[in-house]
Amino acid sequence: MSDSLERLYLAVLAARDLDPATSRTARLFQRGPSQMAKKLAEEAIEVVIDAVNGDSEAVIRESADLLYNLTVLWASAGVRPEDVWREMSRREDMLGIAEKLPKSSMKLPKVASPRVAARRPIVALEGRAARKRH
Ligand SMILES: N=c1c2ncn([C@@H]3O[C@H](COP(=O)(O)OP(=O)(O)OP(=O)(O)O)[C@@H](O)[C@H]3O)c2ncn1[C@@H]1O[C@H](COP(=O)(O)O)[C@@H](O)[C@H]1O
């Protein structure tokens, strides 16, 4: 999947300076981050509605639209796909697939399972603000 997103990211960068009359991507860049954010939010809601309705084919279609609009917003914000992959790898190393860090390392299981024990120990740095769980 990351290859597809990386190819799409490059296509979005290439389309940024095309004619907004013919390129949706160029039009989104012309209208700016607030329009990009609006479209991304709309697509997220469409995915949610289709999932709640059990329409998996529609979830697939809307997910592709969501990822497109996310890629456009990344490009506008100066975020590269590899920046996101690096953060996901960091979390996977620390705690498992795409998990958030606990509010405090004190909440980790006292007896680490072999899988957890095999990971690098989590070091709560002094003075490091605990991440808020959203
Ligand atoms: N991957 C995509 C892609 N996915 C989704 N979309 C657009 O996003 C729309 C989905 O959002 P909506 O459901 O809101 O569609 P809509 O009803 O037409 O939206 P509105 O016009 O009402 O905002 C689709 O109709 C597509 O026009 C995409 N537009 C472009 N790309 C790729 O982006 C690159 C640049 O393409 P251009 O933007 O056409 O230059 C190319 O590689 C394209 O394949």
The ligand as an SDF file (V2000), in Angstrom:
LIG
                    3D

 44 47  0  0  0  0  0  0  0  0999 V2000
   -6.2730    9.5710   -7.0460 N   0  0  0  0  0  0  0  0  0  0  0  0
   -6.9580   10.5710   -7.4350 C   0  0  0  0  0  0  0  0  0  0  0  0
   -8.2880   10.8120   -6.9550 C   0  0  0  0  0  0  0  0  0  0  0  0
   -9.1120   10.1120   -6.0960 N   0  0  0  0  0  0  0  0  0  0  0  0
  -10.2580   10.8120   -6.0030 C   0  0  0  0  0  0  0  0  0  0  0  0
  -10.1870   11.9110   -6.7710 N   0  0  0  0  0  0  0  0  0  0  0  0
  -11.1870   12.9490   -6.9750 C   0  0  0  0  0  0  0  0  0  0  0  0
  -11.8900   13.1280   -5.7810 O   0  0  0  0  0  0  0  0  0  0  0  0
  -13.2840   13.0290   -6.0950 C   0  0  0  0  0  0  0  0  0  0  0  0
  -13.9370   12.3520   -4.9240 C   0  0  0  0  0  0  0  0  0  0  0  0
  -14.4890   13.3370   -4.1330 O   0  0  0  0  0  0  0  0  0  0  0  0
  -16.0720   13.5170   -4.2000 P   0  0  0  0  0  0  0  0  0  0  0  0
  -16.7440   12.2190   -3.8960 O   0  0  0  0  0  0  0  0  0  0  0  0
  -16.3590   14.6760   -3.3150 O   0  0  0  0  0  0  0  0  0  0  0  0
  -16.3190   13.8430   -5.7390 O   0  0  0  0  0  0  0  0  0  0  0  0
  -17.0970   15.0460   -6.2370 P   0  0  0  0  0  0  0  0  0  0  0  0
  -18.5360   14.8520   -5.9020 O   0  0  0  0  0  0  0  0  0  0  0  0
  -16.7170   15.2050   -7.6630 O   0  0  0  0  0  0  0  0  0  0  0  0
  -16.5000   16.2240   -5.3630 O   0  0  0  0  0  0  0  0  0  0  0  0
  -16.7930   17.7270   -5.5190 P   0  0  0  0  0  0  0  0  0  0  0  0
  -16.3800   18.0590   -6.9250 O   0  0  0  0  0  0  0  0  0  0  0  0
  -18.2550   17.9270   -5.2340 O   0  0  0  0  0  0  0  0  0  0  0  0
  -15.9010   18.3540   -4.4820 O   0  0  0  0  0  0  0  0  0  0  0  0
  -13.4090   12.1750   -7.3170 C   0  0  0  0  0  0  0  0  0  0  0  0
  -14.5500   12.4930   -8.0480 O   0  0  0  0  0  0  0  0  0  0  0  0
  -12.1230   12.4870   -8.0590 C   0  0  0  0  0  0  0  0  0  0  0  0
  -12.3710   13.5870   -8.9360 O   0  0  0  0  0  0  0  0  0  0  0  0
   -8.9850   11.9550   -7.3830 C   0  0  0  0  0  0  0  0  0  0  0  0
   -8.4480   12.8600   -8.2520 N   0  0  0  0  0  0  0  0  0  0  0  0
   -7.2040   12.6230   -8.7040 C   0  0  0  0  0  0  0  0  0  0  0  0
   -6.4610   11.5140   -8.3170 N   0  0  0  0  0  0  0  0  0  0  0  0
   -5.1140   11.3550   -8.8370 C   0  0  0  0  0  0  0  0  0  0  0  0
   -4.4100   12.5640   -8.6110 O   0  0  0  0  0  0  0  0  0  0  0  0
   -3.4670   12.7740   -9.6930 C   0  0  0  0  0  0  0  0  0  0  0  0
   -3.7170   14.1450  -10.2800 C   0  0  0  0  0  0  0  0  0  0  0  0
   -4.9470   14.1340  -10.9650 O   0  0  0  0  0  0  0  0  0  0  0  0
   -5.7120   15.5160  -11.3070 P   0  0  0  0  0  0  0  0  0  0  0  0
   -6.1310   16.1300  -10.0170 O   0  0  0  0  0  0  0  0  0  0  0  0
   -6.8970   15.0920  -12.1340 O   0  0  0  0  0  0  0  0  0  0  0  0
   -4.7180   16.3700  -12.0280 O   0  0  0  0  0  0  0  0  0  0  0  0
   -3.7000   11.6340  -10.6980 C   0  0  0  0  0  0  0  0  0  0  0  0
   -2.7260   10.6180  -10.4270 O   0  0  0  0  0  0  0  0  0  0  0  0
   -5.0710   11.1080  -10.3260 C   0  0  0  0  0  0  0  0  0  0  0  0
   -5.2180    9.7410  -10.5810 O   0  0  0  0  0  0  0  0  0  0  0  0
  1  2  2  0
  2  3  1  0
  2 31  1  0
  3  4  1  0
  3 28  2  0
  4  5  2  0
  5  6  1  0
  6  7  1  0
  6 28  1  0
  7  8  1  0
  7 26  1  0
  8  9  1  0
  9 10  1  0
  9 24  1  0
 10 11  1  0
 11 12  1  0
 12 13  2  0
 12 14  1  0
 12 15  1  0
 15 16  1  0
 16 17  2  0
 16 18  1  0
 16 19  1  0
 19 20  1  0
 20 21  2  0
 20 22  1  0
 20 23  1  0
 24 25  1  0
 24 26  1  0
 26 27  1  0
 28 29  1  0
 29 30  2  0
 30 31  1  0
 31 32  1  0
 32 33  1  0
 32 43  1  0
 33 34  1  0
 34 35  1  0
 34 41  1  0
 35 36  1  0
 36 37  1  0
 37 38  2  0
 37 39  1  0
 37 40  1  0
 41 42  1  0
 41 43  1  0
 43 44  1  0
M  END
$$$$
